[in-house]
Amino acid sequence: MSAVPPPGPAAGQTPPPPPPEPAADRTQDREPPAGATDPLRTERAHLAASRTALRAMRHDAESLDIRDVTANWVNAEVLRGEVEQRIKSLADLVDTPLFFGRLDYRHPLDAEGESGTRFYIGRRHVHDAEGDPMVIDWRAPVSQPFYRASPSDPQGVELRRRFGYDGGSLTAYEDEHLTHLTDEERARGAGTAAGSALLQREIERPRVGPMRDIVATIQPEQDAIVRSPLGTTLCVQGAPGTGKTAVGLHRVAFLLYAHRERLARSGTLVVGPNASFLRYIEQVLPALGELEVRQSTVADLVAHVEVRAVDPSAVALLKGDARMAEVLRRAVRAGVSMPTEPLVLVRGSRTWRVPAHEIEELVRELLDRDIRYGAAGEALPQRIAHAVLVRMERSGEAPDDRVQAAVARSAPVKALVKSVWPVVDPAKVVLRLLSDAAFLAEQASGVLSEEEQRLLLWEKPARGVRSAKWSAADAVLIDEARDVVERTPSLGHVVLDEAQDLSPMQYRAVGRRCSTGSATVLGDLAQGTTPWATDGWAQALAHLGKPEAAVSELTEGFRVPRQVIAYASRLLPAIAPDLSEATSVRESAGSLEIRAAASPEELPHLAVAACREALTHEGSVGLIAADAALPDLAAALGAAGLPHLSPGEETSAGRRLTLVAASLAKGLEYDYVVVAEPAGIVAAEPDERTGLRRLYVALTRAVSGLAVVHHAPVPALLAEPAATATAAAAG
Ligand SMILES: Nc1ncnc2c1ncn2[C@@H]1O[C@H](COP(=O)(O)OP(=O)(O)OP(=O)(O)O)[C@@H](O)[C@H]1O
């Protein structure tokens, strides 16, 4: 097992630590006692046999003949698609371990047909020719104790074995005798995250390439979220690097396993903050065999118009306010008018009349009912036709359903409905609200103040939906108006990542996409960087339409090393005083270095030097700075002959340096991070708290080392030791 390095010297002086040692192979150095078998050899044999079994399963799927079972072309296509999907999912990826754990139960189990005492846990189910399991899917109930059992609660498990791989080769294993820890296991702290060399090795692995799955090392507090039932909406607050994104993605994979058919019908969605973040996470679910989960930003969800303008923050804040929902509801329904003339309908030799007051009653009844504007508009002709039919019956006729349908479709009824309950274009309603002061005043009366109404109005009224200069917040308003007209279809499950940044109106937009399903809401209040960032999860969940959802907290940090998280957490008193500092489960304290430039001109050179130094280590490097500073830094990197990538472009062994705008850093991580001019990152935001939060995000992207280069003084809280900072905030 790699040794825990001694605590490093104070901030500003720590050199980067040496790369971590690989986890010790617990068997290779030891000769098995005479007569005993070598466990590693036995496990490798099981791996080889499982691979053979998987190949056979794939071969079976490839040779399936579907001609006899498909009655028609459409069925055949659907079935062919399913078979192809299955063949794809049965691929044996050489570098992906087929199993990563083993459980030996004390007594034979017979859960879900899995009888036996020994189970190998892997990414997918593999069975032999007789149908007996060789590898069990990590999501199966039998696998759960692999993640949850502990010496204090063994859950029937005698031995938990974790496997270590190099590429596809099984090279190590680590045991925990849960019912009776051996002295060696007790000494290393088996059963805890810190006591597992394999977990440590996994979280120390350099971060080149896109985000990886964590299926072999999910921790108990994470597993509790991953396996919570489909009907439950959960909100997870967690400090940077506690695995919120990872947990959200694994929860979708788990739910798809447990409720495949239902979710295949209703659909699943992952919502992330921006396109580069989505590119970073996009391979996690496919690696877990889940190819059908849609990923989107909130902006993509509501892309009903082309967004070409940016609102000043006060305007965006107001447009994101939940009170806008009431204004929009009124505005959509504002077109409804009461009839002034009776309905006159001629059928054959008879003329039928329904007086205006009776139609008015029907209209009022529909207005009072909690149904969508469009559905009510479709119901009205039927209601009017019914009133005509009652008259026909009263005069001795016996009209049937066909007559009612014909009356509902007749020209006079259509004309009447068109005038009293006109069809509404949601974008036009919003356009009118933002252009027409009198219309806005009418709809916003008692909801928005006059000053707020003035803020909303466009300086130059737009002429049409296509030419209007819509902002991102306007698109959300249009989405809300659309939902007043027609119910937005609900998906089965939505994962909402970086949720702290959503406005109430954006929560509503996401909420209507899971109105009959459930959600996993992930976020960190300390990382809220929009003017409308949420102050508390209770309000956020209420806007999402899930006020009953439980809020849980993830506390163990897997990304940011101790020294770096302690440094960044000095900002907490100013950015989220109620939150406590995250812990770090990483053995290495990480490196932290603060360097001051003598002049503004020297700063880019210092940043380049820090990047060059970081590149001497394994793994990815991120240079993060205020958005406006990027051109200078890009030029300095270019002049120094250091090529760089942009966020979302995949890092590889040969291309490891990414230049990151602070506004895009959220959710990303790099082995070594260089933050250039913290004061510039803070100053770029509209207020100091948001600025310090943006800086907190930037500082917490580091996996192994952080270098801060500055010319302007760093924010006071960072300059002070943590104890003084807390005292200052309290005072
Ligand atoms: N149980 C685990 N085992 C191994 N690695 C883990 C585990 N949990 C999380 N990680 C790793 O820690 C890193 C941080 O995880 P993730 O990005 O999900 O955190 P987060 O809470 O969403 O962070 P942020 O708030 O900064 O967005 C990732 O590299 C992830 O793979």
The ligand as a Gaussian input file, in Angstrom:
#p B3LYP/6-31G(d) Opt

LIG

0 1
 N      -16.150000       6.799000      -5.099000
 C      -15.253000       7.321000      -5.913000
 N      -14.202000       6.607000      -6.316000
 C      -13.274000       7.130000      -7.146000
 N      -13.343000       8.364000      -7.655000
 C      -14.386000       9.120000      -7.291000
 C      -15.394000       8.651000      -6.409000
 N      -16.304000       9.626000      -6.265000
 C      -15.884000      10.656000      -7.012000
 N      -14.737000      10.359000      -7.626000
 C      -13.960000      11.197000      -8.542000
 O      -13.801000      12.469000      -7.953000
 C      -13.832000      13.468000      -8.949000
 C      -14.876000      14.491000      -8.600000
 O      -16.144000      13.931000      -8.826000
 P      -17.343000      14.810000      -9.376000
 O      -16.906000      15.646000     -10.525000
 O      -18.497000      13.913000      -9.550000
 O      -17.562000      15.770000      -8.121000
 P      -18.598000      16.954000      -7.939000
 O      -19.079000      16.867000      -6.538000
 O      -19.613000      16.925000      -9.008000
 O      -17.636000      18.216000      -8.094000
 P      -17.999000      19.749000      -8.440000
 O      -18.829000      20.277000      -7.331000
 O      -16.681000      20.409000      -8.507000
 O      -18.717000      19.725000      -9.743000
 C      -14.079000      12.763000     -10.273000
 O      -12.863000      12.520000     -10.907000
 C      -14.710000      11.467000      -9.836000
 O      -14.485000      10.443000     -10.772000

